[in-house]
Amino acid sequence: MSTGHFYGVTYQKQLLSDRIRTGVLHDAIKELVKPGDVVVDVGTGSGILSIFAARAGARKVYAIESTPIARLARQVVADNGLSHIIEVIEADARVAQLGELADVLISECLGNFVLSDAMLNVLVDCKRMLKPNAIICPGLVRFMMAPANLEPLMGALNWWKDPHYEVNWNACYRSAQNDVYPVQVPPELLSAEPKVSGRVFITEPPPKDPQHVLWTFDKATSVDAVVGWFTAELSPSVMLDTSPAVQTCWGQVAFPIPPIDVVPGDQLDFTLAFELGE
C-alpha cells in the first residue's frame, strides 16, 4: 500500500540525498542548539533534524510529525540510541502538547516557493510552544523573483498547443497559463536581475497586501515567465539559497506570462499575493 508522496520513505530519501539542504541545516543546528536546550522539530519526517539537535547537546527534543512516517522516525531514533532524548509525537502540530516550553524551534517544511507545502499556518501556531526569545530556525525568509525566457523548459504548458487526438486544446492552454510550474532554471535564462518580492518570518503570517516587483530591462530579450525561489536565514552565519545558481530539491517555480519581447528601458511590473492553505 502506498504511504503517500510527502511521507513515503522514497520522498525522505530525496530530501536526505540533497547534501546542500541537509548540510546547511546541520550547520545551523550545531550553531543554534546549546547543551541542555529543549528543542521542538515540527514536521520531523525521517527524524534527521531531531538527531542533529540531540547530537548538538539538546536535553530533550520533541519531534512532531502528523503522518505515519512518524513511526519510522521513532524506529530510526531508537536504532541510533537516542530514544532517551528524542520523543516522536505523531500528531498535527496545531494540537500537539509538549511537556515544557522549548528553547529552539526547527522546521524544514518549506515548499518550492515556501508556501507550497501549506505549512506556514502550522508554524504560526507553534509560537505557543516556545519560551520568550526562543530561537527559530529558519527565521527570516525572502521571496526572490526574476523574469526569464523559459520556452525550452515549459513542455508541460506548451503541450496544450498541439492538437492531440485532433482536438483543439486552446481553452486548456489558457487555463494552464494560470498554473505554477516547478522548474530548475539555468541562470543564463534569467532576463533581469533578481529582486526581493516579499519577506516573512517563519512563525508570522505572510504579508496581507499584494507585493509589487518592478524590473527595468537593460538589454533586448524575450520574457515568458517570472521565476520564484527563496532564501532563508537558518542561523546568524548560515543561509539557505534555492536560486538557479544552486541545485537543491526545491528548485524554483515558474509563473507563466504572455510572451513579450523587450528592449532597454522597458519595464515589467509583477504583483504577487499570498494566501495560506489549510
Order of alpha helices (4+ residues) and beta strands (2+ residues): alpha-alpha-beta-alpha-beta-alpha-beta-beta-alpha-beta-beta-alpha-alpha-beta-beta-beta-beta-beta-beta-beta
